[in-house]
Structure formats: structure tokens, C-alpha cells
Amino acid sequence: MSLQLPKARPVLRPVQALQRHAAAVSAGGEAVLPPGRPRFPGELESLRISLNEMLGLLQSRFAALQASEERFELAVRGSTDGL
């Protein structure tokens, strides 16, 4: 098994980096994984790009939801002022 480990490291490093990034995002960290560090070969680069797009979409939807909630709260407060 130890003969296989050196061959597996180039594949495992990017996968581990994606896993660490996912854990950081779950903990409220930066959502976009910058390109180039670490380098992601082939399909892993496509996965990184897709994850960044998904996270960007989630961030924009969350921001829109927060803005909508703030507008709703203002409308509710304004509608009860005359009561």
C-alpha cells in the first residue's frame, strides 16, 4: 500500500483542499476558492468552478433575501404606525 501513496498524493491534495474549503464555507468563511492555489487538474478544476458558481449564487440569493426581509419589516412597521 505504501507504494501507492506517492502516486495518490497529487490527486488527494486538491480533493483535500476542496474538502477544507467546503468546511470553511460551512463555518462562515470566504465562499470563493481562488484559482491557481492549489492547482486542480482536469475534472477537479471543473468542480472548483462549479462550486464557486454555486456559492456565488447562494450568496446573492441570501443577500436578496436579507434585503427583502428588511423591506418587509419596514412595511409592517409603517402599516402599524396609524393604529
C-alpha positions in Angstrom: 0.0 0.0 0.0 2.8 2.4 0.7 3.9 2.1 -2.9 0.6 3.6 -4.0 0.6 6.6 -1.6 3.1 8.7 -3.6 1.0 8.3 -6.7 -2.2 9.2 -4.8 -0.8 12.4 -3.3 -1.2 14.6 -6.4 -4.9 13.6 -6.6 -5.5 13.8 -2.9 -4.1 17.3 -2.3 -6.7 19.0 -4.5 -9.5 16.9 -3.1 -8.4 17.7 0.4 -8.2 21.4 -0.5 -11.8 21.3 -1.7 -12.9 19.5 1.4 -11.2 22.1 3.6 -12.7 24.9 1.6 -16.2 23.3 1.9 -15.7 23.1 5.7 -14.5 26.7 5.9 -17.6 27.9 3.9 -19.8 25.9 6.2 -18.2 27.7 9.1 -18.9 31.1 7.5 -15.6 31.6 5.7 -14.8 33.0 2.3 -17.1 31.4 -0.3 -14.9 31.7 -3.4 -11.9 29.5 -3.8 -9.3 31.4 -5.7 -7.9 29.9 -8.9 -4.4 28.6 -9.0 -3.9 27.6 -5.4 -3.8 24.7 -5.2 -3.9 23.6 -8.8 -6.8 21.4 -9.7 -6.2 19.0 -12.6 -9.0 18.3 -15.1 -12.3 17.4 -13.6 -11.3 18.8 -10.2 -10.9 22.3 -11.8 -14.4 21.9 -13.3 -15.6 21.0 -9.9 -13.9 24.0 -8.3 -15.5 26.3 -10.9 -19.0 24.8 -10.4 -18.6 25.1 -6.6 -17.6 28.8 -6.9 -20.6 29.4 -9.2 -23.0 27.6 -6.8 -21.6 29.5 -3.8 -21.8 32.8 -5.6 -25.4 32.1 -6.4 -26.2 31.2 -2.8 -24.5 34.4 -1.6 -26.5 36.6 -4.0 -29.8 34.8 -3.0 -29.0 35.2 0.7 -28.3 38.9 0.2 -31.6 39.3 -1.8 -33.5 37.5 1.0 -32.0 39.8 3.6 -32.9 42.9 1.6 -36.5 41.5 1.2 -36.8 40.8 4.9 -35.7 44.4 5.7 -38.2 45.9 3.3 -40.9 43.7 4.7 -40.1 44.8 8.3 -40.2 48.4 7.2 -43.6 47.9 5.5 -45.0 46.1 8.6 -43.8 48.9 10.9 -45.2 51.6 8.6 -48.6 49.9 8.4 -49.0 49.8 12.2 -48.0 53.5 12.8 -51.6 54.8 12.3 -53.1 52.2 14.8 
